[in-house]
Amino acid sequence: MNGQQYPDAIHMAVTRPQSQEGVVERFTTDLADAVDYAAGEHDGPPKSGAIYGGVAGGMTDEADEFIRAIMADMMDKHQGLLL
């Protein structure tokens, strides 16, 4: 499960390991605990320090330009392998 941006959403993949006995119950408990924690903590960065899927401080023109440059370079390299 991970957060998505533009628009805000949550992506959840369900594969065979998640369908094993007891996983749904554990997930339900963990999710409830996480929601309780998130609802009570509004100050400061995540304890993990992670910003997976996002940009610290929010999306800026500078961050957008950087991301586009990295992605264009990556696509150029991948497309070059196909020629």
PyMOL Python script that loads the backbone (N, CA, C, O; Angstrom):
from pymol import cmd

cmd.read_pdbstr("""\
ATOM      1  N   MET A   1       0.847  -1.160   0.000  1.00  0.00           N
ATOM      2  CA  MET A   1       0.000   0.000   0.000  1.00  0.00           C
ATOM      3  C   MET A   1       0.896   1.228   0.000  1.00  0.00           C
ATOM      4  O   MET A   1       1.847   1.313   0.777  1.00  0.00           O
ATOM      5  N   ASN A   2       0.591   2.171  -0.869  1.00  0.00           N
ATOM      6  CA  ASN A   2       1.373   3.402  -0.851  1.00  0.00           C
ATOM      7  C   ASN A   2       0.522   4.569  -1.327  1.00  0.00           C
ATOM      8  O   ASN A   2      -0.450   4.406  -2.064  1.00  0.00           O
ATOM      9  N   GLY A   3       0.923   5.749  -0.878  1.00  0.00           N
ATOM     10  CA  GLY A   3       0.198   6.958  -1.248  1.00  0.00           C
ATOM     11  C   GLY A   3       0.539   7.407  -2.653  1.00  0.00           C
ATOM     12  O   GLY A   3       1.659   7.211  -3.125  1.00  0.00           O
ATOM     13  N   GLN A   4      -0.405   7.995  -3.301  1.00  0.00           N
ATOM     14  CA  GLN A   4      -0.241   8.547  -4.637  1.00  0.00           C
ATOM     15  C   GLN A   4      -0.570  10.034  -4.565  1.00  0.00           C
ATOM     16  O   GLN A   4      -1.260  10.493  -3.655  1.00  0.00           O
ATOM     17  N   GLN A   5      -0.058  10.776  -5.546  1.00  0.00           N
ATOM     18  CA  GLN A   5      -0.328  12.207  -5.585  1.00  0.00           C
ATOM     19  C   GLN A   5      -0.873  12.602  -6.943  1.00  0.00           C
ATOM     20  O   GLN A   5      -0.628  11.943  -7.953  1.00  0.00           O
ATOM     21  N   TYR A   6      -1.617  13.691  -6.940  1.00  0.00           N
ATOM     22  CA  TYR A   6      -2.116  14.344  -8.163  1.00  0.00           C
ATOM     23  C   TYR A   6      -2.982  13.421  -9.009  1.00  0.00           C
ATOM     24  O   TYR A   6      -2.568  13.075 -10.116  1.00  0.00           O
ATOM     25  N   PRO A   7      -4.126  13.013  -8.567  1.00  0.00           N
ATOM     26  CA  PRO A   7      -4.826  13.380  -7.329  1.00  0.00           C
ATOM     27  C   PRO A   7      -4.380  12.487  -6.169  1.00  0.00           C
ATOM     28  O   PRO A   7      -3.810  11.418  -6.385  1.00  0.00           O
ATOM     29  N   ASP A   8      -4.644  12.934  -4.936  1.00  0.00           N
ATOM     30  CA  ASP A   8      -4.329  12.136  -3.759  1.00  0.00           C
ATOM     31  C   ASP A   8      -5.113  10.835  -3.806  1.00  0.00           C
ATOM     32  O   ASP A   8      -6.314  10.828  -4.075  1.00  0.00           O
ATOM     33  N   ALA A   9      -4.435   9.756  -3.546  1.00  0.00           N
ATOM     34  CA  ALA A   9      -5.073   8.438  -3.578  1.00  0.00           C
ATOM     35  C   ALA A   9      -4.206   7.453  -2.808  1.00  0.00           C
ATOM     36  O   ALA A   9      -3.106   7.792  -2.372  1.00  0.00           O
ATOM     37  N   ILE A  10      -4.699   6.246  -2.645  1.00  0.00           N
ATOM     38  CA  ILE A  10      -3.933   5.157  -2.051  1.00  0.00           C
ATOM     39  C   ILE A  10      -3.934   4.008  -3.045  1.00  0.00           C
ATOM     40  O   ILE A  10      -4.980   3.637  -3.578  1.00  0.00           O
ATOM     41  N   HIS A  11      -2.761   3.450  -3.291  1.00  0.00           N
ATOM     42  CA  HIS A  11      -2.617   2.301  -4.179  1.00  0.00           C
ATOM     43  C   HIS A  11      -2.395   1.074  -3.309  1.00  0.00           C
ATOM     44  O   HIS A  11      -1.556   1.090  -2.409  1.00  0.00           O
ATOM     45  N   MET A  12      -3.139   0.021  -3.576  1.00  0.00           N
ATOM     46  CA  MET A  12      -3.000  -1.205  -2.798  1.00  0.00           C
ATOM     47  C   MET A  12      -2.940  -2.382  -3.756  1.00  0.00           C
ATOM     48  O   MET A  12      -3.848  -2.584  -4.562  1.00  0.00           O
ATOM     49  N   ALA A  13      -1.884  -3.146  -3.667  1.00  0.00           N
ATOM     50  CA  ALA A  13      -1.745  -4.355  -4.488  1.00  0.00           C
ATOM     51  C   ALA A  13      -2.042  -5.571  -3.617  1.00  0.00           C
ATOM     52  O   ALA A  13      -1.537  -5.678  -2.500  1.00  0.00           O
ATOM     53  N   VAL A  14      -2.851  -6.475  -4.122  1.00  0.00           N
ATOM     54  CA  VAL A  14      -3.156  -7.715  -3.410  1.00  0.00           C
ATOM     55  C   VAL A  14      -2.618  -8.866  -4.249  1.00  0.00           C
ATOM     56  O   VAL A  14      -3.043  -9.078  -5.384  1.00  0.00           O
ATOM     57  N   THR A  15      -1.679  -9.602  -3.674  1.00  0.00           N
ATOM     58  CA  THR A  15      -1.086 -10.739  -4.352  1.00  0.00           C
ATOM     59  C   THR A  15      -1.257 -11.983  -3.479  1.00  0.00           C
ATOM     60  O   THR A  15      -1.811 -11.909  -2.382  1.00  0.00           O
ATOM     61  N   ARG A  16      -0.793 -13.090  -3.960  1.00  0.00           N
ATOM     62  CA  ARG A  16      -0.998 -14.346  -3.241  1.00  0.00           C
ATOM     63  C   ARG A  16      -0.585 -14.296  -1.770  1.00  0.00           C
ATOM     64  O   ARG A  16      -1.335 -14.798  -0.933  1.00  0.00           O
ATOM     65  N   PRO A  17       0.565 -13.720  -1.406  1.00  0.00           N
ATOM     66  CA  PRO A  17       0.918 -13.701   0.026  1.00  0.00           C
ATOM     67  C   PRO A  17      -0.120 -12.996   0.901  1.00  0.00           C
ATOM     68  O   PRO A  17      -0.319 -13.372   2.056  1.00  0.00           O
ATOM     69  N   GLN A  18      -0.786 -11.967   0.347  1.00  0.00           N
ATOM     70  CA  GLN A  18      -1.797 -11.258   1.136  1.00  0.00           C
ATOM     71  C   GLN A  18      -3.085 -12.059   1.281  1.00  0.00           C
ATOM     72  O   GLN A  18      -3.950 -11.694   2.078  1.00  0.00           O
ATOM     73  N   SER A  19      -3.226 -13.139   0.527  1.00  0.00           N
ATOM     74  CA  SER A  19      -4.455 -13.928   0.606  1.00  0.00           C
ATOM     75  C   SER A  19      -4.321 -15.127   1.546  1.00  0.00           C
ATOM     76  O   SER A  19      -5.248 -15.929   1.664  1.00  0.00           O
ATOM     77  N   GLN A  20      -3.175 -15.253   2.211  1.00  0.00           N
ATOM     78  CA  GLN A  20      -2.980 -16.370   3.121  1.00  0.00           C
ATOM     79  C   GLN A  20      -3.762 -16.167   4.414  1.00  0.00           C
ATOM     80  O   GLN A  20      -4.092 -15.041   4.786  1.00  0.00           O
ATOM     81  N   GLU A  21      -4.048 -17.257   5.080  1.00  0.00           N
ATOM     82  CA  GLU A  21      -4.836 -17.236   6.304  1.00  0.00           C
ATOM     83  C   GLU A  21      -4.193 -16.329   7.358  1.00  0.00           C
ATOM     84  O   GLU A  21      -2.989 -16.397   7.603  1.00  0.00           O
ATOM     85  N   GLY A  22      -5.010 -15.491   7.968  1.00  0.00           N
ATOM     86  CA  GLY A  22      -4.568 -14.616   9.044  1.00  0.00           C
ATOM     87  C   GLY A  22      -4.052 -13.257   8.595  1.00  0.00           C
ATOM     88  O   GLY A  22      -3.946 -12.342   9.412  1.00  0.00           O
ATOM     89  N   VAL A  23      -3.730 -13.105   7.318  1.00  0.00           N
ATOM     90  CA  VAL A  23      -3.159 -11.841   6.842  1.00  0.00           C
ATOM     91  C   VAL A  23      -4.194 -10.717   6.916  1.00  0.00           C
ATOM     92  O   VAL A  23      -3.868  -9.604   7.330  1.00  0.00           O
ATOM     93  N   VAL A  24      -5.416 -10.993   6.526  1.00  0.00           N
ATOM     94  CA  VAL A  24      -6.455  -9.956   6.547  1.00  0.00           C
ATOM     95  C   VAL A  24      -6.689  -9.459   7.971  1.00  0.00           C
ATOM     96  O   VAL A  24      -6.825  -8.257   8.201  1.00  0.00           O
ATOM     97  N   GLU A  25      -6.736 -10.379   8.915  1.00  0.00           N
ATOM     98  CA  GLU A  25      -6.961  -9.989  10.303  1.00  0.00           C
ATOM     99  C   GLU A  25      -5.794  -9.141  10.827  1.00  0.00           C
ATOM    100  O   GLU A  25      -6.007  -8.139  11.509  1.00  0.00           O
ATOM    101  N   ARG A  26      -4.593  -9.539  10.512  1.00  0.00           N
ATOM    102  CA  ARG A  26      -3.409  -8.780  10.958  1.00  0.00           C
ATOM    103  C   ARG A  26      -3.395  -7.395  10.304  1.00  0.00           C
ATOM    104  O   ARG A  26      -3.101  -6.392  10.955  1.00  0.00           O
ATOM    105  N   PHE A  27      -3.719  -7.355   9.005  1.00  0.00           N
ATOM    106  CA  PHE A  27      -3.751  -6.085   8.283  1.00  0.00           C
ATOM    107  C   PHE A  27      -4.786  -5.153   8.895  1.00  0.00           C
ATOM    108  O   PHE A  27      -4.524  -3.964   9.078  1.00  0.00           O
ATOM    109  N   THR A  28      -5.955  -5.685   9.210  1.00  0.00           N
ATOM    110  CA  THR A  28      -7.031  -4.884   9.792  1.00  0.00           C
ATOM    111  C   THR A  28      -6.586  -4.269  11.116  1.00  0.00           C
ATOM    112  O   THR A  28      -6.838  -3.091  11.372  1.00  0.00           O
ATOM    113  N   THR A  29      -5.936  -5.053  11.945  1.00  0.00           N
ATOM    114  CA  THR A  29      -5.436  -4.555  13.233  1.00  0.00           C
ATOM    115  C   THR A  29      -4.351  -3.502  13.028  1.00  0.00           C
ATOM    116  O   THR A  29      -4.383  -2.437  13.645  1.00  0.00           O
ATOM    117  N   ASP A  30      -3.385  -3.810  12.150  1.00  0.00           N
ATOM    118  CA  ASP A  30      -2.293  -2.864  11.884  1.00  0.00           C
ATOM    119  C   ASP A  30      -2.817  -1.551  11.304  1.00  0.00           C
ATOM    120  O   ASP A  30      -2.351  -0.474  11.678  1.00  0.00           O
ATOM    121  N   LEU A  31      -3.789  -1.642  10.388  1.00  0.00           N
ATOM    122  CA  LEU A  31      -4.351  -0.437   9.781  1.00  0.00           C
ATOM    123  C   LEU A  31      -5.068   0.408  10.822  1.00  0.00           C
ATOM    124  O   LEU A  31      -4.916   1.629  10.840  1.00  0.00           O
ATOM    125  N   ALA A  32      -5.845  -0.226  11.685  1.00  0.00           N
ATOM    126  CA  ALA A  32      -6.545   0.519  12.741  1.00  0.00           C
ATOM    127  C   ALA A  32      -5.539   1.225  13.655  1.00  0.00           C
ATOM    128  O   ALA A  32      -5.743   2.379  14.031  1.00  0.00           O
ATOM    129  N   ASP A  33      -4.460   0.534  14.009  1.00  0.00           N
ATOM    130  CA  ASP A  33      -3.425   1.145  14.848  1.00  0.00           C
ATOM    131  C   ASP A  33      -2.765   2.323  14.134  1.00  0.00           C
ATOM    132  O   ASP A  33      -2.500   3.359  14.744  1.00  0.00           O
ATOM    133  N   ALA A  34      -2.504   2.158  12.845  1.00  0.00           N
ATOM    134  CA  ALA A  34      -1.860   3.223  12.066  1.00  0.00           C
ATOM    135  C   ALA A  34      -2.759   4.449  11.959  1.00  0.00           C
ATOM    136  O   ALA A  34      -2.279   5.579  12.050  1.00  0.00           O
ATOM    137  N   VAL A  35      -4.057   4.236  11.768  1.00  0.00           N
ATOM    138  CA  VAL A  35      -5.002   5.355  11.673  1.00  0.00           C
ATOM    139  C   VAL A  35      -5.065   6.091  13.004  1.00  0.00           C
ATOM    140  O   VAL A  35      -5.063   7.321  13.037  1.00  0.00           O
ATOM    141  N   ASP A  36      -5.121   5.340  14.103  1.00  0.00           N
ATOM    142  CA  ASP A  36      -5.129   5.974  15.426  1.00  0.00           C
ATOM    143  C   ASP A  36      -3.867   6.805  15.632  1.00  0.00           C
ATOM    144  O   ASP A  36      -3.938   7.927  16.135  1.00  0.00           O
ATOM    145  N   TYR A  37      -2.721   6.263  15.249  1.00  0.00           N
ATOM    146  CA  TYR A  37      -1.454   6.985  15.397  1.00  0.00           C
ATOM    147  C   TYR A  37      -1.459   8.245  14.541  1.00  0.00           C
ATOM    148  O   TYR A  37      -1.107   9.322  15.023  1.00  0.00           O
ATOM    149  N   ALA A  38      -1.853   8.120  13.280  1.00  0.00           N
ATOM    150  CA  ALA A  38      -1.841   9.258  12.353  1.00  0.00           C
ATOM    151  C   ALA A  38      -2.800  10.350  12.817  1.00  0.00           C
ATOM    152  O   ALA A  38      -2.497  11.537  12.692  1.00  0.00           O
ATOM    153  N   ALA A  39      -3.941   9.958  13.345  1.00  0.00           N
ATOM    154  CA  ALA A  39      -4.925  10.938  13.796  1.00  0.00           C
ATOM    155  C   ALA A  39      -4.406  11.732  14.989  1.00  0.00           C
ATOM    156  O   ALA A  39      -4.831  12.867  15.200  1.00  0.00           O
ATOM    157  N   GLY A  40      -3.500  11.161  15.769  1.00  0.00           N
ATOM    158  CA  GLY A  40      -2.998  11.841  16.952  1.00  0.00           C
ATOM    159  C   GLY A  40      -1.699  12.586  16.730  1.00  0.00           C
ATOM    160  O   GLY A  40      -1.287  13.357  17.596  1.00  0.00           O
ATOM    161  N   GLU A  41      -1.045  12.385  15.612  1.00  0.00           N
ATOM    162  CA  GLU A  41       0.260  12.995  15.358  1.00  0.00           C
ATOM    163  C   GLU A  41       0.171  13.938  14.163  1.00  0.00           C
ATOM    164  O   GLU A  41       0.047  13.494  13.022  1.00  0.00           O
ATOM    165  N   HIS A  42       0.234  15.243  14.430  1.00  0.00           N
ATOM    166  CA  HIS A  42       0.131  16.201  13.335  1.00  0.00           C
ATOM    167  C   HIS A  42       1.372  17.084  13.202  1.00  0.00           C
ATOM    168  O   HIS A  42       1.485  17.848  12.243  1.00  0.00           O
ATOM    169  N   ASP A  43       2.286  16.988  14.137  1.00  0.00           N
ATOM    170  CA  ASP A  43       3.475  17.838  14.106  1.00  0.00           C
ATOM    171  C   ASP A  43       4.701  17.012  13.727  1.00  0.00           C
ATOM    172  O   ASP A  43       4.862  15.872  14.163  1.00  0.00           O
ATOM    173  N   GLY A  44       5.547  17.604  12.917  1.00  0.00           N
ATOM    174  CA  GLY A  44       6.814  16.968  12.588  1.00  0.00           C
ATOM    175  C   GLY A  44       6.704  15.943  11.475  1.00  0.00           C
ATOM    176  O   GLY A  44       5.609  15.546  11.077  1.00  0.00           O
ATOM    177  N   PRO A  45       7.856  15.524  10.984  1.00  0.00           N
ATOM    178  CA  PRO A  45       7.899  14.547   9.895  1.00  0.00           C
ATOM    179  C   PRO A  45       7.566  13.143  10.400  1.00  0.00           C
ATOM    180  O   PRO A  45       7.540  12.918  11.610  1.00  0.00           O
ATOM    181  N   PRO A  46       7.315  12.206   9.504  1.00  0.00           N
ATOM    182  CA  PRO A  46       7.086  10.827   9.934  1.00  0.00           C
ATOM    183  C   PRO A  46       8.282  10.324  10.745  1.00  0.00           C
ATOM    184  O   PRO A  46       9.413  10.755  10.518  1.00  0.00           O
ATOM    185  N   LYS A  47       8.037   9.425  11.677  1.00  0.00           N
ATOM    186  CA  LYS A  47       9.122   8.893  12.490  1.00  0.00           C
ATOM    187  C   LYS A  47      10.194   8.256  11.623  1.00  0.00           C
ATOM    188  O   LYS A  47      11.376   8.300  11.964  1.00  0.00           O
ATOM    189  N   SER A  48       9.793   7.667  10.506  1.00  0.00           N
ATOM    190  CA  SER A  48      10.757   7.018   9.628  1.00  0.00           C
ATOM    191  C   SER A  48      11.575   8.036   8.852  1.00  0.00           C
ATOM    192  O   SER A  48      12.652   7.716   8.349  1.00  0.00           O
ATOM    193  N   GLY A  49      11.065   9.274   8.751  1.00  0.00           N
ATOM    194  CA  GLY A  49      11.728  10.278   7.938  1.00  0.00           C
ATOM    195  C   GLY A  49      11.449  10.099   6.456  1.00  0.00           C
ATOM    196  O   GLY A  49      11.955  10.859   5.630  1.00  0.00           O
ATOM    197  N   ALA A  50      10.650   9.104   6.115  1.00  0.00           N
ATOM    198  CA  ALA A  50      10.393   8.779   4.712  1.00  0.00           C
ATOM    199  C   ALA A  50       9.471   9.792   4.054  1.00  0.00           C
ATOM    200  O   ALA A  50       8.580  10.347   4.698  1.00  0.00           O
ATOM    201  N   ILE A  51       9.689  10.025   2.786  1.00  0.00           N
ATOM    202  CA  ILE A  51       8.789  10.833   1.974  1.00  0.00           C
ATOM    203  C   ILE A  51       8.486  10.077   0.689  1.00  0.00           C
ATOM    204  O   ILE A  51       8.310  10.679  -0.371  1.00  0.00           O
ATOM    205  N   TYR A  52       8.427   8.745   0.793  1.00  0.00           N
ATOM    206  CA  TYR A  52       8.211   7.893  -0.371  1.00  0.00           C
ATOM    207  C   TYR A  52       7.028   8.393  -1.196  1.00  0.00           C
ATOM    208  O   TYR A  52       5.927   8.590  -0.682  1.00  0.00           O
ATOM    209  N   GLY A  53       7.281   8.588  -2.467  1.00  0.00           N
ATOM    210  CA  GLY A  53       6.217   9.026  -3.358  1.00  0.00           C
ATOM    211  C   GLY A  53       5.940  10.512  -3.309  1.00  0.00           C
ATOM    212  O   GLY A  53       4.988  10.980  -3.933  1.00  0.00           O
ATOM    213  N   GLY A  54       6.742  11.259  -2.589  1.00  0.00           N
ATOM    214  CA  GLY A  54       6.480  12.680  -2.466  1.00  0.00           C
ATOM    215  C   GLY A  54       7.755  13.492  -2.484  1.00  0.00           C
ATOM    216  O   GLY A  54       8.851  12.960  -2.659  1.00  0.00           O
ATOM    217  N   VAL A  55       7.597  14.753  -2.303  1.00  0.00           N
ATOM    218  CA  VAL A  55       8.723  15.678  -2.287  1.00  0.00           C
ATOM    219  C   VAL A  55       8.659  16.447  -0.975  1.00  0.00           C
ATOM    220  O   VAL A  55       7.635  17.042  -0.643  1.00  0.00           O
ATOM    221  N   ALA A  56       9.754  16.429  -0.238  1.00  0.00           N
ATOM    222  CA  ALA A  56       9.786  17.165   1.025  1.00  0.00           C
ATOM    223  C   ALA A  56       9.424  18.624   0.781  1.00  0.00           C
ATOM    224  O   ALA A  56       9.996  19.263  -0.102  1.00  0.00           O
ATOM    225  N   GLY A  57       8.492  19.152   1.545  1.00  0.00           N
ATOM    226  CA  GLY A  57       8.083  20.536   1.386  1.00  0.00           C
ATOM    227  C   GLY A  57       7.035  20.741   0.304  1.00  0.00           C
ATOM    228  O   GLY A  57       6.604  21.869   0.064  1.00  0.00           O
ATOM    229  N   GLY A  58       6.625  19.666  -0.346  1.00  0.00           N
ATOM    230  CA  GLY A  58       5.613  19.764  -1.398  1.00  0.00           C
ATOM    231  C   GLY A  58       6.236  19.995  -2.768  1.00  0.00           C
ATOM    232  O   GLY A  58       7.421  20.307  -2.882  1.00  0.00           O
ATOM    233  N   MET A  59       5.439  19.840  -3.780  1.00  0.00           N
ATOM    234  CA  MET A  59       5.902  19.991  -5.159  1.00  0.00           C
ATOM    235  C   MET A  59       6.168  21.462  -5.458  1.00  0.00           C
ATOM    236  O   MET A  59       5.317  22.324  -5.240  1.00  0.00           O
ATOM    237  N   THR A  60       7.369  21.726  -5.963  1.00  0.00           N
ATOM    238  CA  THR A  60       7.748  23.075  -6.374  1.00  0.00           C
ATOM    239  C   THR A  60       8.127  23.031  -7.848  1.00  0.00           C
ATOM    240  O   THR A  60       8.287  21.949  -8.414  1.00  0.00           O
ATOM    241  N   ASP A  61       8.271  24.185  -8.468  1.00  0.00           N
ATOM    242  CA  ASP A  61       8.711  24.225  -9.868  1.00  0.00           C
ATOM    243  C   ASP A  61      10.092  23.589 -10.008  1.00  0.00           C
ATOM    244  O   ASP A  61      10.361  22.882 -10.979  1.00  0.00           O
ATOM    245  N   GLU A  62      10.957  23.843  -9.039  1.00  0.00           N
ATOM    246  CA  GLU A  62      12.311  23.270  -9.076  1.00  0.00           C
ATOM    247  C   GLU A  62      12.261  21.748  -8.977  1.00  0.00           C
ATOM    248  O   GLU A  62      12.966  21.058  -9.714  1.00  0.00           O
ATOM    249  N   ALA A  63      11.436  21.217  -8.074  1.00  0.00           N
ATOM    250  CA  ALA A  63      11.297  19.759  -7.932  1.00  0.00           C
ATOM    251  C   ALA A  63      10.705  19.154  -9.199  1.00  0.00           C
ATOM    252  O   ALA A  63      11.155  18.102  -9.652  1.00  0.00           O
ATOM    253  N   ASP A  64       9.699  19.809  -9.774  1.00  0.00           N
ATOM    254  CA  ASP A  64       9.074  19.321 -10.999  1.00  0.00           C
ATOM    255  C   ASP A  64      10.099  19.259 -12.141  1.00  0.00           C
ATOM    256  O   ASP A  64      10.153  18.278 -12.882  1.00  0.00           O
ATOM    257  N   GLU A  65      10.894  20.299 -12.270  1.00  0.00           N
ATOM    258  CA  GLU A  65      11.912  20.341 -13.325  1.00  0.00           C
ATOM    259  C   GLU A  65      12.938  19.222 -13.130  1.00  0.00           C
ATOM    260  O   GLU A  65      13.337  18.567 -14.093  1.00  0.00           O
ATOM    261  N   PHE A  66      13.364  19.007 -11.884  1.00  0.00           N
ATOM    262  CA  PHE A  66      14.329  17.960 -11.579  1.00  0.00           C
ATOM    263  C   PHE A  66      13.755  16.583 -11.922  1.00  0.00           C
ATOM    264  O   PHE A  66      14.418  15.776 -12.574  1.00  0.00           O
ATOM    265  N   ILE A  67      12.536  16.320 -11.487  1.00  0.00           N
ATOM    266  CA  ILE A  67      11.901  15.024 -11.747  1.00  0.00           C
ATOM    267  C   ILE A  67      11.752  14.794 -13.250  1.00  0.00           C
ATOM    268  O   ILE A  67      12.034  13.701 -13.741  1.00  0.00           O
ATOM    269  N   ARG A  68      11.311  15.816 -13.980  1.00  0.00           N
ATOM    270  CA  ARG A  68      11.157  15.676 -15.431  1.00  0.00           C
ATOM    271  C   ARG A  68      12.504  15.400 -16.115  1.00  0.00           C
ATOM    272  O   ARG A  68      12.569  14.607 -17.054  1.00  0.00           O
ATOM    273  N   ALA A  69      13.565  16.046 -15.651  1.00  0.00           N
ATOM    274  CA  ALA A  69      14.894  15.826 -16.244  1.00  0.00           C
ATOM    275  C   ALA A  69      15.369  14.396 -15.988  1.00  0.00           C
ATOM    276  O   ALA A  69      15.887  13.744 -16.895  1.00  0.00           O
ATOM    277  N   ILE A  70      15.199  13.911 -14.778  1.00  0.00           N
ATOM    278  CA  ILE A  70      15.605  12.539 -14.440  1.00  0.00           C
ATOM    279  C   ILE A  70      14.803  11.537 -15.257  1.00  0.00           C
ATOM    280  O   ILE A  70      15.368  10.589 -15.803  1.00  0.00           O
ATOM    281  N   MET A  71      13.485  11.738 -15.347  1.00  0.00           N
ATOM    282  CA  MET A  71      12.632  10.812 -16.100  1.00  0.00           C
ATOM    283  C   MET A  71      12.948  10.843 -17.598  1.00  0.00           C
ATOM    284  O   MET A  71      12.957   9.796 -18.245  1.00  0.00           O
ATOM    285  N   ALA A  72      13.206  12.021 -18.149  1.00  0.00           N
ATOM    286  CA  ALA A  72      13.545  12.123 -19.577  1.00  0.00           C
ATOM    287  C   ALA A  72      14.852  11.398 -19.856  1.00  0.00           C
ATOM    288  O   ALA A  72      14.967  10.695 -20.861  1.00  0.00           O
ATOM    289  N   ASP A  73      15.845  11.560 -18.973  1.00  0.00           N
ATOM    290  CA  ASP A  73      17.119  10.863 -19.140  1.00  0.00           C
ATOM    291  C   ASP A  73      16.923   9.353 -19.068  1.00  0.00           C
ATOM    292  O   ASP A  73      17.478   8.607 -19.875  1.00  0.00           O
ATOM    293  N   MET A  74      16.132   8.912 -18.098  1.00  0.00           N
ATOM    294  CA  MET A  74      15.875   7.481 -17.956  1.00  0.00           C
ATOM    295  C   MET A  74      15.179   6.928 -19.201  1.00  0.00           C
ATOM    296  O   MET A  74      15.552   5.868 -19.704  1.00  0.00           O
ATOM    297  N   MET A  75      14.179   7.639 -19.691  1.00  0.00           N
ATOM    298  CA  MET A  75      13.447   7.183 -20.889  1.00  0.00           C
ATOM    299  C   MET A  75      14.368   7.169 -22.104  1.00  0.00           C
ATOM    300  O   MET A  75      14.300   6.239 -22.908  1.00  0.00           O
ATOM    301  N   ASP A  76      15.227   8.178 -22.260  1.00  0.00           N
ATOM    302  CA  ASP A  76      16.175   8.197 -23.370  1.00  0.00           C
ATOM    303  C   ASP A  76      17.090   6.970 -23.324  1.00  0.00           C
ATOM    304  O   ASP A  76      17.346   6.341 -24.351  1.00  0.00           O
ATOM    305  N   LYS A  77      17.572   6.641 -22.144  1.00  0.00           N
ATOM    306  CA  LYS A  77      18.452   5.484 -21.997  1.00  0.00           C
ATOM    307  C   LYS A  77      17.716   4.182 -22.306  1.00  0.00           C
ATOM    308  O   LYS A  77      18.260   3.317 -22.992  1.00  0.00           O
ATOM    309  N   HIS A  78      16.492   4.031 -21.813  1.00  0.00           N
ATOM    310  CA  HIS A  78      15.718   2.813 -22.054  1.00  0.00           C
ATOM    311  C   HIS A  78      15.344   2.693 -23.527  1.00  0.00           C
ATOM    312  O   HIS A  78      15.423   1.607 -24.102  1.00  0.00           O
ATOM    313  N   GLN A  79      14.940   3.795 -24.133  1.00  0.00           N
ATOM    314  CA  GLN A  79      14.572   3.761 -25.550  1.00  0.00           C
ATOM    315  C   GLN A  79      15.791   3.471 -26.415  1.00  0.00           C
ATOM    316  O   GLN A  79      15.676   2.819 -27.452  1.00  0.00           O
ATOM    317  N   GLY A  80      16.961   3.954 -25.994  1.00  0.00           N
ATOM    318  CA  GLY A  80      18.196   3.691 -26.740  1.00  0.00           C
ATOM    319  C   GLY A  80      18.533   2.221 -26.780  1.00  0.00           C
ATOM    320  O   GLY A  80      19.171   1.756 -27.725  1.00  0.00           O
ATOM    321  N   LEU A  81      18.108   1.466 -25.752  1.00  0.00           N
ATOM    322  CA  LEU A  81      18.366   0.020 -25.718  1.00  0.00           C
ATOM    323  C   LEU A  81      17.523  -0.720 -26.740  1.00  0.00           C
ATOM    324  O   LEU A  81      17.886  -1.816 -27.166  1.00  0.00           O
ATOM    325  N   LEU A  82      16.395  -0.130 -27.140  1.00  0.00           N
ATOM    326  CA  LEU A  82      15.482  -0.805 -28.067  1.00  0.00           C
ATOM    327  C   LEU A  82      15.900  -0.621 -29.527  1.00  0.00           C
ATOM    328  O   LEU A  82      15.451  -1.379 -30.388  1.00  0.00           O
ATOM    329  N   LEU A  83      16.732   0.348 -29.820  1.00  0.00           N
ATOM    330  CA  LEU A  83      17.134   0.630 -31.199  1.00  0.00           C
ATOM    331  C   LEU A  83      18.223  -0.276 -31.687  1.00  0.00           C
ATOM    332  O   LEU A  83      18.662  -0.153 -32.830  1.00  0.00           O
TER     333      LEU A  83
END
""", "prot")
cmd.dss("prot")
cmd.show_as("cartoon", "prot")
cmd.util.cbc("prot")
cmd.orient("prot")
